[in-house]
Every structure is written in structure tokens, then in C-alpha cells.
Amino acid sequence: MKKKNAPNFPLPDATELMSYQIVRMIARGSSSFVYLAKNQHDQLVAIKEYLPHKLSLRKEAQIDLTIPAKNAGEFRQSLRTFLSEYRTLSQVTHPGIVRLIDFFRAHNTFYLVTNYEPGSSLKDVISRRLYRKLGYKEDSLLHAYLYYRCYKKKIIGSRQVVGERLIKKILFNVIDAISMLHDQGFLYLDLKPANIYLRHDGTPFLLDFGAARRTQEKNRRHLNWVSTQGFAAPELTQRRLAWMGPWTDAYGIGATIFACMCGFPPQSAHQRETHDRLPQTFKLLRTRYSSDLIDLLEWCLHLDREQRPQTMAVLQQRLLECRTNHTPTTKRKLVRRFSHWFSKTMKPGSLIAKLK
């Protein structure tokens, strides 16, 4: 048997990086580490280190990154994604977008410094609510159970994972941030709950701009495409940059709304083209959310790009028009409430006690 490659190690705590000092690692991705650090004024910042784990090596307690000669070309090509994130953040300023502070090269790689704000990702919020809703502990293997035991219908058939008011509040601010990106000539192209971060006051901002692209990109063959199954529009999975536009990000917004409602991503665009199961799910969701919001969801997740929202302004206006008197009461819900009341009232001996 072949042994798996040992995982790369993050920078040791208290490591000095230019004018910053590492406090600890707070996140890890397929091509990066994210650290909590302090600047020279003892202010907290977040430092993202470019480190593709399949192409580079770093042993424990080591600082410099080692790049094997056979991976040097692919490493430089993959670096385009990280550099595109820097270019995007250096040209945009919005409260819904993480703020760039610094960018530098050290230890054979590059570092991106942004402001740090405590909070949690929308993905973590959905996971916590899903665990609480189904009565599972957060350290359980519920995610495996969802995928292998077809538990999805039961999730949709029960109460909401994320409430409608919170969905509207989060997505309205996210749409506003993406609209500003579009005005600057960028497409986000990787919208998903993991890339939406919620501050402690509940206001969201976008993270990870490695997939962002200019609408008029020249070197299309050399682009390092980033997409997430279930959240990527059909034109993005096919890598057709000429077909992409604001409607591509609108698909990601629809997929994010779907994940908030169900707790899991929608069926991938590739699978939907052969056998689309989402219409059945939309029908079930109409018993839990307002028809206006489900109509908007179907609009965003349309496979035909021309049938989706063509601008973020139109989508934002449609979201504002969604009614707030949501959560329709169904007969099944009333029966369940009555059964719960009856079981509490008619406990063994309770009726006899009342008669006495």
C-alpha cells in the first residue's frame, strides 16, 4: 500500500512575519492557511498564507516553504488565483467585503493581510441550527447520516433550519456587496455559506475572493477555475467565461438560500440537466416558507441563464417585495401541536388527579 503524504504544518505560534506576529492558526483550506496575528500596534488581523498542499511542503517547526522542482510550474500557475484575490480586494471598498490591509512575499510564498472581526461563517450557523433542530450533538456524524441515509426529506418536512427573516436580512446585504463588485467589473463566482461571514451583530461580509474574475478576462486558458458542487451555475461548471455575468452570481445566491432552508446544498447543475429533482423540493419548501421567497429561489436557480435575474438591483428589489407574513400553517402542523398538547395533558394519573 502507498502511504499518504503527510499534511503540511502551519507556521509556529509567535512567528514573526514582516511587522506581524502570528498568534495561532484559525482556518485551513486546500491551498492556504489563515492565521490570527497582531500588528505592531497590537491590533488583531487575519493573515492568509498561500500554500497549496499538493504542490508544496513544510515540515513541523519549519518556516520556509519547499516547492519540489516537478511542481514549480503548476505552483506558479495556481498562484494566479491568490494574486487575483489580492487584485480584487485592492480595488473595492464596501462594509460587506473583507478589507485588505497588506500584501507581501516571504518564506517562498505570498501573504494576504485583512482586517479581523470575530464571528462565524453562515455555514457554521446552518450546521449548528441543523444539529439543534434534529436533536444531535455538534460532534456527531450527522453530516454522514444526511448523505448516506437519505434524511433530506425529513429535514424539509420539519420546521425551518434558518428563519425567513434572517435569510432576507443576510442576503440583502450580500447582494448589495456583490452589486458593488459588478459595478467595478468583477464577478464573484464562488458564493456559498462558507464564504459568508457573520459578525457578532449579525451583519455579513464576503470572504475568499480567489474565484473572482474580471468580466473582460483575456487569458482564459490560464485561469485557475474554482467552483463548488451544488453552488456553481451551469456556465461555471462548463468553464464558459463568455456566458458568465451577474446571472452567474444570482445562481450562487439562490443556492445559498436553498442551503439556509434545507441545511444542505442543492443538486448540482450537471445532474439537474439530466434529471432535475429540485421541483419536488420546492413544492415541499412552500409549506415552510412564503411563496414569494420560493418564487425568487426558483428564479435564481433556473438552468437557463437568460431566465435568471440579469442584475443584482433587480434581485435586491424582488427580495424587498417578498412578504414578511411567512411560515404558512398547515393541517399537519396543527395536528402535531394538538398531539403534543394531548400527550402532556393526558399523562398517566393526570386525569385522576384533576378529578380528585
N, C-alpha and C positions, 0 to 999 in steps of 0.2 A: 504493500500500500504506500501511496505517496503521502508524505507529511504535508500538512497545510502550512503555508507561510505564516511565520509569527507576526502578530499585529504590530504596527508601528507604535512607538511610545510618544506621548506628548512631551512638551518641554517641562523640565522640572519646575516645581514651585520656586518662586523668588528669582527666577532667571531674569537677567537684565536684557531688554530689547530696546535699543536706542535710548530714549528718555522714559521708557516704561518699565515696570516691574510686574512680572506675572504673579498673580495671586493663586489661581487654580484653573484647571480646565473645566468648562461648563457645558460643552457640547462637542460632538464628533460626527462628521459626515463622511461620505465616501471619498471625498477629496480635500478634506480640511479638518483642522481643529479650531475650536473657538475658546478663547481664554478670557477670564476676568482679570483685569490688570489695573494698576494705578499709574497715573502720570506724575510728573514732578511736583504737582500741587496736591497730591494725594486724592485726586478725583478718580472715580471708577470709570473705566472704559472697557469696551469689548474689542478684542483683537482676533481677527480671523487669519489663520495661517494656511497658505496653500500647500497641501501635502496629499497628493493622490496616492493612496495606499498601495495600489497595484503597480505603480511606476517608480516609487522611491522607498528608501529605507532609513530608519532611525532606531537605534538600539536604546535600551534603558540608560538614563542619565547622560545620553548624548545630546548635543545641541545642534551641530551641523547636520544637514540633510545629505544623504548619499544617493546619487542617481546613477544606476548602472548604465554603462555605455550603450547597451542594446535598447534602453528605454529613453535615451536622451531626446530623440526626435519626437516621440509621442508625448513626452513630458512638455516640451515647448509648445506643441500643438494644443495640448489640453490647457495650457496656461492662458490661452486666448479667452476662455470662459471667465477666469478670475480677473483678467485685465478688463474685460468688458463690464464686469460688475463695478470696477473702480471708475471707468469712464462714465457709466450711467449715474452713479451716486455723486460724482463731481459736478454734474450739470443740473441736478434737480434739488429743490428745497421745498419740503412740504411736511407738515406735522404728522402725516400718515406714512412717511417714508423715513427709514433709519438714516441718521445724519452722519455723513463722512467727516472724520476729523483728520486722519493722516494716512499716508500710504508710503511704504518704504521696502527696501530689499535688504535681507540679512540672512546669514547661515544657509546660503544656496537656494533661497526661496523668497517669496514675497509675503507681505503682511498688510492687512487692511484694518484700519482702526476706526471704530464707530462709537457713538455715544451708547452708554449702557443704562437701561431702565429696567428695574425689577418687575416681574410679572410672569406670565406663562403663555405658551402658544395656544391657538384655538384648537389644535389637535389634542393637546393635553386636557383642555376644558371639556371637549367632547368625550374623551376617554373616561374622565372622572365621572361625568354625568351618566355615562352608559353603565359603568360599574355600579354606581349608586342605584340607578334605576332598576337594574336586574338583580340586585342583592348580592353582588360578587365583591370580594376584596380586590383592591387595586393591584395586588401582586399575584393574582390568579392568572390562569391561562385562558381567559375569556376570549381573547383575540383568536386563538387557535380553534376554540369551540365554535366561534362565529363562522369561520371559513370551512370547517370540516363537518359540521353538524347542521348546516342549512338553518341556522337560527334566525335568519333575517326577517322572515315573515312575522315571527313573534315580536320582534323589536318594533316593526312598523305598526303592528296591531295594538301595541300598548301605548302608554302616554308618550308625549313629546320628549325627545332627547334634549334639544335646545329649544327654548320657547321662541315663539314667533317675534315678539317684541325685541328680544336680544338679537336675533338673526338680522332684523331690519336695521337695528342700530349699528351693528358691526359692519354689515355690508354697505350701508350708505357711506360711511367714512372710507372704506376700502375703495369703492367705486370712484369717490372723489379724488383719491390719491392716484389711481390708475388713469383717470381722465387727465390729470396734470402730466403724467408720463407721456400720454398720447400727444398732448399739445407740444411736448418737447421733441417729438419724433421717435419715441421708443415704444416698444411693445413689451409687456411683462413676461408673458408666455409660460409662467410656471406657478399660477395661482392655485393654492391648496391650503388647508388648515395649518399645516406645519410651517408655512411661510407667513402666517398672520400672527403677530404677537400682540397680546393684550396687556396694557399697563394695569397697575393696581386700580386705577379709576375706571377701567373698562374700555378706554379708548384704544383702538387698534393702530398698528403701523406695520408696514411690509418689511420683510427681511429677505435676504438671498436674491440678489439681482444678477446672478450668474447666467441666467437664461435670457435676460433682457436683450432685445435686438433693435437696431435702428430699422425703420420701415424701408429705407433705401440702402440695404446692405449689398456690397459689391462682391466680396469674396465668399460666395455661398458654399462653394465646395469645401472650404476650410473651416466652416462653422462647426463648433462642438455642440451638438444638439442636446438639450436637456428637457426631458418630459417625464411625467408621472402617469402611470397607467390609471385610467378612470377619470383623471382631471384634464387630460390633453385632448384638444379638439382634433377632428379627423385630418385637417390640413397640417396639423403639427406632427401627428404620428407619421404622416406621409412625407414630412420634411419639404413641403411646398411653400417656400417663403413668399412667392409671388401671390399666393392665395390668402396670406395672413393679413390680419387687420384688427381693428377694435373688436370685431365679432369673435376673433380667436380668444381674446381675454374674456369676452362675455360668456363663452362656454366654460371657462375656468370658474367664473363667478357662479354659474348655475351648478356646477359640480360641487362647489364648496357649500352652497345652500343645501344640496342633497345630502352631503355628509353631515351637516348640522342636524338635519331632520332624522336621518336614519342611523347615524353612527358609523357608517362605512361608505366608501366611495361608490359612485355609480358604475354600471357596466362599462367596459372600455369601448371606445368608439369603433375599434376594429371588430369587436364581437357584435356590436349593435348593427353594423352594416349587413350582417348575415342573419342574425336572429335577435331582434330588439325586444328585451324583456322589461324595459322601463315603463311603457304604458300601463302595465299591470301594477307597478309600484306607485305610479302617480295616482291611480284610482284608489289605492289603499291610503295614501297620504292625504287625500281630500277629506278623510274622516277625522284627521288630526289638525290640519292647518286650513287657513282660509283659501277659497277657490282663487282669489286674486293672486296670492303668493304662489300657488301651484301653477297657475297660468303663466306667471313670469318665469317659473322654473322650467316649464316645458319650452317656453320661448328661447331661453338661453341655451338649452341642451338640444336644440334642433340640429340634426346632422347636416342639413343644407345650410352653408354659411350665409347665404342670401336671406334666409328666413330668420336669422338671429338678429338681436339688436345691432345696429350699424354704428352707433356711437354710445359712449358712456353717459352723455347727457340725457339721451332718450331713456336709457335703462334706469338712471337715477330718478327721473321724473315718474316713471312707471312704478318704481318702488315706493315713492312718496304717496302714490294714489292707492296703494294697497290698503284695504280696510284694516282697522285695528280690532274690530269685534270678531276675533278669530276663534279657533278651537270649537268647532261645531259639536253640540251634544248629541250623541247617538243613542239609540234604544239600548244597544249593548252596554254602553257606559252606565245608563240609568239602572239596568238590571244588575250590573256588577256592584254599584253603590248600595242598592237595596239588599243584595245578598250579604254584603259586608256588614250592613247595619243589623240585619236579621240574625247573623251568626253571633254578633256581640250581645244583642239584646236577649236572645233565647239560649243562653248558656245553661248547662245542666244545673238545676236548682234555683236559677234566677227567677223563673216564673213562680215557683213555690214561695220564694221569699217575698215577692211582690204581693201574692195572695194573702200571706200572713199579715 
